[in-house]
Amino acid sequence: MIRAEKRGLWAAVVRGYVRRKLASAFGGLWVRGVLPDARHGLVVYANHSSWWDGFVIHELGRAAGWDSYAVMEEENLAKYPFHTKLGAFSVRRGDARSALTTLKYARSLLSQPRGVVFIFPEGQLRPGDGPLGEFERGVEVLQRAAHVPALPVSLRYAFLGQELPEVLVDVGTPHGPDTSGRYRAEVEALLRRGREVRSTDEYRLLVPGRRGVRERWDAVRGAQRRLLKEGV
């Protein structure tokens, strides 16, 4: 398997690049809900609808103060090995021996202080706002093996009237192990609620993004009005 390599100068460079890349592509990264303490380990699972998801979960973990990692299919991680600097490690789908090795490694990460492992249970990218795919049992198996709570999260990329889209993260409630149907239902409920959103009023900003042309122009006009009011 391919292990995470979060230490060292190169890892710091990649983390800085990810933050700048997100900030330049979106209006902001917003969160609704409580990011829980993970001092005793936490498995976080989410839908997988965009190439950006890996960058988003990395910034989410950083903001929460977690020591976060993520499971990634081995073929893809071999193609894009810089993800190991963000905490990605591999599993080889359809290979029982690889799955067992990955499970043991993930358990060791969860035993560390503030250890968090992110999983995308759909197992593949499913773009758009369509229905979720079937969830594989990886979250359930890891949660039972590591004896830690699981946290449902939904990720959306939405235009809310500005030039750039916003990243909207809805956070559910941690829960104990259950059947795979429970995990899918939790994320579906978060997505349904998120699809009703028309503004970021109920969210808090985790990562500021780039202002669009209209926002920059409005800021200039506001400054001009203030100067005129003050008689400058």
N, C-alpha and C positions, 0 to 999 in steps of 0.2 A: 504494500500500500504506500501511498504518498502521504507523508506527515506534514503537519503545519510547521512553519518556520517564522514565527512572529518576532524573533529577536534580531538585533543587529541594525546597522545603518541602512541597508537596502530596504528592510521592512519599514523603517521610519519614512524613507523617501516614498514608498508606495502608499503609505497611509496619507501622507500629505497630498499626493497626487489625487487620491480618491476624494478627499474632502474638497479640493479645488474643482475637480471635475463635476461633482454634484452641485456645488454652489454656482457654477457657471451654466449648468443646463436646466436648472429649475428655479422657481420663485422661492422655494424653501422646502425644508423637510419638517413636517408637522406631525404631532402625536396627540391622540386623544385616548385617555385612560392612564392607568398607573403602571409604570415600569417597576416591577417588584424587586426587592432585595434578593440577591442570588448567592448569599454567603454559603449556603449549603447545596448549591448546584441547581440548575434549571435547564429543562429542555424547552426550546421555543420552536414552534412550528407555524408555517405560513403558506399561503398560496404562492405560486410562482408564475407571474404573468409578464415579466420584463427582464431584459438583460441587466437592467440597473439593480435588480433585487439584491445581488451580492454586495454592492456598494452601500445600499440602504441599510441592510442588516448590520454591516460593519459599523456604520455611524450610529445606529440605534444602540448597539452594544457599548460603544465608546461613551455615548451620552449617559447611559444608565450606570456606568461604572463597572460593567461586567468584563470578565476575561473571556471573551467570546470566540467561538470556533464555529465552523459550518461544514456539513457533509456535502461533498461534491462528487459527481460521477467521475471515475478515474480517467476515462478517455478525455473528457473535457478538461480536467485539471492538468493532464499531461500536455494538452495544447496551450493552456494559459496558466503556466506555473506561478505567475506573480500572485495568484490568489492565495498561495500558501503563506505569503507575507501578511495576508489579512486574516489568517487563521483557518483556511480551508484545508481539509484532509479528505482522502478518497475512499470510495467504496466501489467495488466492481460488481455491477448488477448481474444477477443470475449465477454468481459464484459463491457458494455457501462458505467456503473456507475464507474468502476475502471478507464476507459479511461478518464472520466471527472475529476476525482480526480487527476489523473496524469497530465492532461493538466493544471489544476489550479496550481499544485505544480511547474511544469516546467515554467509556466509564472512567478511565484514568483522568481525563480532562475534567469531568464533572466532579471528581473528588478533590480538585484543587480549589482554593479559596476563590469565590465569585465565578466559578467555572460555569459557562453556559455553552450549550451546543444547539445551533440552529439546524433545522431540517425542513426541506420542502417535500412533503409526503406524496405529492403528485408524481414525483420522480422525473418530470420533464417540464419544459417551458410550455405554458398554454396562454398565449397572448390574448388580450382583449378582456371584455367584461362578460364573457360567456360563462357557462356553468363550470364548476370545478371538475377536475378529473377524479377518478377513484384514488383514494388515499392508500398507500402501501402501509405495512405494519411496522415500519422502522421506528416511528415515534413510540408506539406502545411497547415494543420490545425493549428499546433503550430505557424508557422510563421505568419499566418493571425491573430491569437488570440493575439500574443505578439507584433506584429508590429515591427519586427526586420528583418534584411537581413538574407539570407541563403547562406552558403558557400559549394560548392561541393568539395569533396576530394576523391582521389582514393588511396587504400592501396595495395601494391604488395610485395611479398617476392621472391627475384630473386638471383640465382647464377650467378655471373658476372666474373667467372674465378678464384675465390678464394675458399678456403676450406669451408668458412662459407657463408651463404646467406646474402644479404643486405635487409634492409627494405626501400622501396622506396615510398615516399609520394608525390603525385602530387596534387597541390592546384589550384583550379579554381578561378573564379571571383565571388564575392558576388552579389546576385541578389534579386529582389523582389519576392513576391508570384506568383505562376503560377500553372498550372495543374501538376499532378503527372508525366505525360510524360516528362515534361521539366526536372525534377529532375533526372530521369533515363537517359535521353539523355546526361546530363552534366557529369555524372559519367562515362558513356560509352565512351565519347570522351576522358576523362582523361586516362582511362584504355587503349584505343587504342594507345594513344601517349606513355604511359608508357611501353607497350609491345615491342616497338621498341628500347628501351634503351639497350645498350650494355656496358655502363660504368656509373660511377657516376660523370662524368665531369661537367654536367649541374646542379648538385645538391649541396647543402651545408649540412655539417655534423651537426646534432643536438645532437646526442648521440653517442660517440665513442664506438666501440665494441671490440671484442677480435680478435687479429691477429691469422691467421692460421699458420701451421707449415712452409709453404713456405715463408710467410711474415717474420716470426721470423728468419728463416735461412738467408733470403736475408739481414735482418738488421745486423746479425752477420758478414756476408761476407763483407758488406759495411764498418762496423767498422774495420775489419781486413785490408781492402784495405787502409783505411785512416791512420791507424797506420803504415803500411809499407811505404806509401808515405811520412809520416812525419819522417821516419827513427827511429821509436821507437823500 
